[in-house]
């Protein structure tokens, strides 16, 4: 994952960020009862995604509206809340 962000209180009152992620995965699951397997699943693959967002910080709370674009070109929108303890 590569992330690029900019935050400077003197220039902008908010954080701008861009994340680029490349993910490879292997997934395996098996379920059994009394030693008899009734569910066996395996999957593997990869995906790439791009996230762009703007964050606003107030003390220890950060609010980040984000747009995520996957390889399938479907856009997903989210709002992240981060709190630093």
N, C-alpha and C positions, 0 to 999 in steps of 0.2 A: 504494500500500500504506500502510495506517495501522497503527501498532503502539503498544500501551499496555502498560507494564510497571511493576512495583514491586519494588524491592530495597532493603532497609535492614537491615543486620546486627543492629541493636539490636531491631528489631521482629520480623522473620522470618528464619530461617536459609536461606531459599531465594528464588528469583525467580519471580514470577507474571507471565505475559504473555498478551496477546490480540492477534492479528493479523487484520486484515480486508484482503483483497486482491481487486481487480477487474482482470482481465487480458483484453486484446483481442489477438488474434494473427492473422497472415497467414503461411502456410507454402507454399513452392513448391520443388519438386525436379524435376530432369530428369536422366536418364541416357542416354548415347548411346555407340554404338560406331561408329567411322569416320564420324561425322556423321549416323548414323541413330538417331533417338530411339526407344528401346524402352520407356521409362518416363517418364511425365509426371504429376506429382501436384500439385494445388493444394488448399489448405484454408484456411478462415478461420473465426473464431468468437470467442466470449468465454466467460469463466467467472468466477464469484465464489466465494471460499472464506473460511472462518473457521478460524483455528487458535487453540487454547487449550493452554497448557502450563505446567509448573512446572519450574524449573531449579534445580539445586544446584551451587554453585560451591565448589571447593577449589583454592586457589592459582590456577594458570593453566588449570585444566580445568573445563569446565562440562558437566553432563549434563542433558538436557532431554527428558523424556517429553512427547509432544505428541499431541493429537487434532486431526485436520483434517477438516472437514465441507465438502464441495463442494455445488454446486447440486443434484446428483443425490441428495443427502441420504445418500450412502454415507460412513460414517465410516472413516477410515484412521488407524492408530496408528503412531507412529514414536518412536525414541529418537535424539536428536541428541547427538553428542559434539563439543565445541568446545575447541580448544586455542589459547591465545594465546602466540605466540612473542615 
